[in-house]
Amino acid sequence: MTSLNDLKKGQKGRILSFENLEIEKAFLIFGLLPDVTVELKRKMPFGGSLYLSFNQTLLAVRRSEAAQVSIEIQ
């Protein structure tokens, strides 16, 4: 399984699924749905947040949450 954590800076991925309903609800609030393409803009050092860009939005996501989102790297 490939997750959001596997993206490298500037790389894009299409969301496939979420590991559990709680994570899915949290991401749906921000418009991150299956089939949405996200781009990794920045990865903070020392296990910090990931900054994702999608639909003219920039969102910071914890790595623990990003690990629960399955993607297809494009």
URZI-V293553 format. One record per pair of residues at least 6 apart in sequence whose ideal C-beta (glycine too) atoms are under 7 Angstrom apart, sorted by the first residue. I is the first residue (numbers start at 1). J is the second residue. D is the distance in Angstrom with one decimal. If there is no record, write none. Layout:
i=I j=J d=D
i=I j=J d=D
This chain:
i=1 j=70 d=5.5
i=2 j=70 d=6.7
i=2 j=71 d=5.6
i=2 j=73 d=6.0
i=3 j=66 d=6.3
i=3 j=67 d=5.0
i=3 j=69 d=5.8
i=3 j=70 d=6.2
i=3 j=71 d=6.5
i=4 j=13 d=6.8
i=4 j=50 d=6.4
i=4 j=61 d=6.9
i=4 j=66 d=3.7
i=4 j=69 d=4.8
i=4 j=71 d=5.9
i=5 j=63 d=5.7
i=5 j=66 d=5.0
i=5 j=67 d=5.0
i=7 j=13 d=5.5
i=7 j=40 d=4.0
i=7 j=73 d=6.9
i=8 j=40 d=6.7
i=9 j=40 d=5.7
i=9 j=42 d=6.7
i=9 j=43 d=6.2
i=10 j=39 d=7.0
i=10 j=40 d=6.9
i=11 j=40 d=5.6
i=11 j=73 d=6.4
i=12 j=37 d=5.5
i=12 j=38 d=6.8
i=12 j=39 d=4.7
i=12 j=74 d=4.6
i=13 j=38 d=6.0
i=13 j=71 d=3.6
i=13 j=72 d=6.2
i=13 j=73 d=4.9
i=13 j=74 d=6.1
i=14 j=35 d=6.3
i=14 j=37 d=5.1
i=14 j=71 d=6.1
i=14 j=72 d=4.8
i=14 j=74 d=6.1
i=15 j=32 d=6.2
i=15 j=33 d=6.9
i=15 j=34 d=5.3
i=15 j=35 d=6.7
i=15 j=36 d=5.2
i=15 j=38 d=6.7
i=15 j=69 d=6.2
i=15 j=71 d=5.6
i=16 j=34 d=6.2
i=16 j=70 d=4.5
i=16 j=71 d=6.0
i=16 j=72 d=5.7
i=17 j=34 d=6.3
i=17 j=70 d=4.7
i=18 j=24 d=3.8
i=18 j=27 d=6.5
i=18 j=68 d=6.3
i=18 j=69 d=5.8
i=19 j=68 d=3.8
i=20 j=68 d=6.7
i=23 j=65 d=6.1
i=23 j=68 d=4.6
i=23 j=69 d=6.9
i=27 j=69 d=6.8
i=30 j=59 d=5.7
i=31 j=55 d=6.2
i=31 j=57 d=6.9
i=32 j=54 d=6.8
i=36 j=54 d=5.6
i=37 j=54 d=6.6
i=37 j=74 d=6.8
i=38 j=52 d=4.6
i=38 j=53 d=6.8
i=38 j=54 d=4.5
i=39 j=52 d=6.9
i=39 j=53 d=4.7
i=40 j=50 d=6.2
i=40 j=52 d=6.2
i=41 j=51 d=4.5
i=41 j=52 d=6.8
i=41 j=53 d=5.0
i=41 j=58 d=6.6
i=42 j=51 d=4.1
i=43 j=50 d=5.6
i=47 j=63 d=6.0
i=49 j=60 d=4.3
i=49 j=61 d=6.2
i=49 j=62 d=6.0
i=50 j=61 d=5.0
i=50 j=63 d=6.3
i=50 j=66 d=5.3
i=51 j=58 d=6.1
i=51 j=60 d=5.5
i=52 j=59 d=5.1
i=52 j=61 d=5.9
